């Protein structure tokens, strides 16, 4: 009670694997031996249930839509556009450009699988 004011209901003491349930008993009354280990467990405060669909005080905020999350879809869209142009206008793309496009497509594919495999 001295070290956790206002949190007495959330503090539990454990000695030799047994939960000490008697809150009226002092630590001196437990007859702890020299170098005894006493574990203190703090449980989180209980939260009143909220209505579905309304964010509670401890609910996580929606993830922000950042540039990093849009980079891969943007690269895929760009590659799809380049492949469309390559198929529609073959005379503009040389063999080297088509080979580079294929290599870039493989690279983006490997990056996509590596990112979403986690």
N, C-alpha and C positions, 0 to 999 in steps of 0.2 A: 504493500500500500504506500510505502514511503517513496519508492522509486517510480511507480506508475499511477500517479493520481488521476482519478477519473476513468481509469481503464481496468479497474479491479475485476470486472466481469470477463475481461478478455485475457487475463493473465492466468496461466496454469503452471504449477510447479510439478516437476517429475523427479522422483528420487528412486534409484535402483529399479527403473522401469515401471514404477507404480505412480499413477496420478494421485497427487495429494489433494483430496477433496475437502478436507476439513479446513475452511477458511479461518476459523476461530483459533486454530492451533498456531503457535509461533514457531519460528525456525529452531529456537532453543529447545522447544518441547519435542522435536523430532529426534534428538540425541544423535546428531550427525557426528561421525568419527572424523579424525584428523585427515585432511586432504580428501574429504568426500566430495562427490560431484553432484550438484543440484542443477537440473535443467529447467530453464524458464521458457515457456511457449507463449507467444503473443498471437492470439487469433485476430483476424481482421474484424473491424466493427461490422455489426449486422446492418444491412441496408434494407430500407423498406421497399417492397416490390413496386415497380412502376407499371403504368398501363403499357400494353404493347404498342410499339411504334413511336413512343416518346423516349428520348434519350435520358437516361438516368444520370446522376452526378458522376458516376465512375465509368460510364460507357465510353468506349474508344471513339475518338473523332474520326469521321470518314477520311480516308487517305486522300491527300492532295494529289491532283493530277499534275505531275511534273513533266519536264522535258525528257527526262530519262525514260519514263514509261512510254513516251510517244516515239522514241528514236527508232526502235525496231519496226513498229508498224509503218513508220514513214519510209524506212529503207526498203521494206517489202513492197510498198506502193510504188516507190521510185523504180525498183527493179522490174515490177510488172509493167510499168509504163515503157521502160527501155526495151523489154522483150517484145511488147506490142509493136513499138516502132521498128524493131529489128525485123519482125515478121512481115510488117506491112511495107517497109522500105528497105529491102535487102540491098539495093544498089548503093545506099549511103554507108552501110556498115561493111568494113573490110573484114578479112579473116582474123586479123589481130584484135580488132574491136570486139568481134563476136566471142573470141577465146577469152578475152579479159572479162566480158560480161558473164560468161559461163563460170569463170573462176570467182568473180565477185558474188555470184549467186550461190555458189557452194560455200563461200566464206560466211555469208549472211545466214545460210541454212544451219551451219554448224554453230554459229553464235546463238541463233534462236533456240536450237535444241539444248545448248548448254545453259541458257538463261531459264528456260521453262522446265528443265529437268529437276531443278532444286526443289 
